[in-house]
Amino acid sequence: MWAVRDQALTLAGDVVLAAASFILGAMLLGHVLGYGMKPEERPVLVIESSVRNIGVALIVGRSIFDDLSFAKFVAFLTGYFIVEVAVIIPYTQFVRARLAGRS
């Protein structure tokens, strides 16, 4: 991060936008593909769609930055994981509350 400190704010905004778009898109795809599943099983597919596709996110992140910008790539990975946790935890709490209300 020190190597890109002068670009940190711009880079952070780009990382958050790219990561959030990818994660939410993967979750939406999991939700759509889970059509017809039991309500208590569908959230597993939604979560797995975003978590299991980290490899794709790595490829996308690597393609954004050139070979000389490894520090930016590392910042992308760090930001991606932070955004993923920030999205998945509230989603799991929402699902837990929804399923508890059905009991």
Secondary structure, 3 states (H helix, E strand, C coil): CHHHHHHHHHHHHHHHHHHHHHHHHHHHHHHHHCCCCCCCCHHHHHHHHHHCCHHHHHHHHHHHCCCCCHHHHHHHHHHHHHHHHHHHHHHHHHHHHHHHHHC
